[in-house]
Amino acid sequence: MDERTDDVADGTTTDADLAGARPAAADRDERDLVDDRAGHDDLDARIDAVRRDVAALHAELVRYGLVVWTGGNVSGRVPGAELFVIKPSGVSYDELAPENMIVCDLDGRAVPGSPGSERSPSSDTAAHAYVYRHMPEVGGVVHTHSTFAVAWAARGEEIPCVITAMADEFGGPVPVGPFAIIGDDSIGRGIVETLSGHRSRAVLMRGHGPFTIGVSPRDAVKAAVMVEDVARSVHHALEAGPVEPLPVDAIDRLYERYQHVYGQAGDERR
Ligand SMILES: O=C(CO)[C@@H](O)[C@@H](O)COP(=O)(O)O
């Protein structure tokens, strides 16, 4: 191990120092992973804050019944740095903690020697990284296998906007993205191609399940909770018979109200 990695072992080097390190692998981009204006000390604090936030938000997926076993994942962009934090792959939700979250660059590579990097990052890391590279406004990404949203994804059907809760949260139908197999950029590309310029913060990846985005990890988790809620409601409505989409002007008015009036002035989506 080089001196820098040795320092990590005894705690004298932090994420920030490593995140500022020139990429170790020769084939890495020469881009700077750190916003120089911010400085390293502040960066370490920002990374720690995202670690805490992302670790805590995984408990919300369990709380709302959106995942089973080790399925699903949450990530959060580190403000002012070309980095994001994501959970380790296949680790029990009971074990997840800030110190075992994994800091990755925007190519989805774990920062060498950073706390948690001894484990493999989520198997969806490439998808999350693709979204962060191509949607700079996105601060958080979530994936779940929540039952009703997965059922709509299995059928390859968008969820029609037939209730005001959908107009509020998604500004229209929840769209379906392409069938894509994990292992390269195809899931991430499907998310970006479907959601770029779209009001919805949720996409039903065909044959797989929901991915959601947000201005923050918490915003993306909220979208994951709400897409499962509306998927369930609309499914049950359809069981009783046909449904009618809301009028477009009503959807527009409800969406605008929800973005700019609902909640408090300091809310993050304002
Ligand atoms: O859906 C997939 C992959 O796309 C699951 O493996 C995913 O929910 C959980 O994987 P990770 O534990 O994050 O590696």
Ligand as a Chemical Component Dictionary entry (heavy atoms), coordinates in Angstrom:
data_LIG
# 
_chem_comp.id                   LIG 
_chem_comp.type                 NON-POLYMER 
_chem_comp.pdbx_formal_charge   0 
_chem_comp.three_letter_code    LIG 
# 
loop_
_chem_comp_atom.comp_id 
_chem_comp_atom.atom_id 
_chem_comp_atom.alt_atom_id 
_chem_comp_atom.type_symbol 
_chem_comp_atom.charge 
_chem_comp_atom.model_Cartn_x 
_chem_comp_atom.model_Cartn_y 
_chem_comp_atom.model_Cartn_z 
_chem_comp_atom.pdbx_ordinal 
LIG O1 O1 O 0 -31.959 -4.511 -8.682  1  
LIG C1 C1 C 0 -30.807 -4.821 -8.420  2  
LIG C2 C2 C 0 -29.756 -4.605 -9.411  3  
LIG O2 O2 O 0 -30.268 -3.780 -10.462 4  
LIG C3 C3 C 0 -30.446 -5.343 -7.040  5  
LIG O3 O3 O 0 -29.415 -6.124 -7.056  6  
LIG C4 C4 C 0 -30.408 -4.114 -6.142  7  
LIG O4 O4 O 0 -31.762 -3.923 -5.823  8  
LIG C5 C5 C 0 -29.597 -4.252 -4.884  9  
LIG O5 O5 O 0 -28.270 -4.376 -5.236  10 
LIG P1 P1 P 0 -27.113 -3.787 -4.289  11 
LIG O6 O6 O 0 -27.231 -4.462 -2.942  12 
LIG O7 O7 O 0 -27.300 -2.297 -4.160  13 
LIG O8 O8 O 0 -25.844 -4.179 -5.025  14 
# 
loop_
_chem_comp_bond.comp_id 
_chem_comp_bond.atom_id_1 
_chem_comp_bond.atom_id_2 
_chem_comp_bond.value_order 
_chem_comp_bond.pdbx_ordinal 
LIG O1 C1 DOUB 1  
LIG C1 C2 SING 2  
LIG C1 C3 SING 3  
LIG C2 O2 SING 4  
LIG C3 O3 SING 5  
LIG C3 C4 SING 6  
LIG C4 O4 SING 7  
LIG C4 C5 SING 8  
LIG C5 O5 SING 9  
LIG O5 P1 SING 10 
LIG P1 O6 DOUB 11 
LIG P1 O7 SING 12 
LIG P1 O8 SING 13 
# 
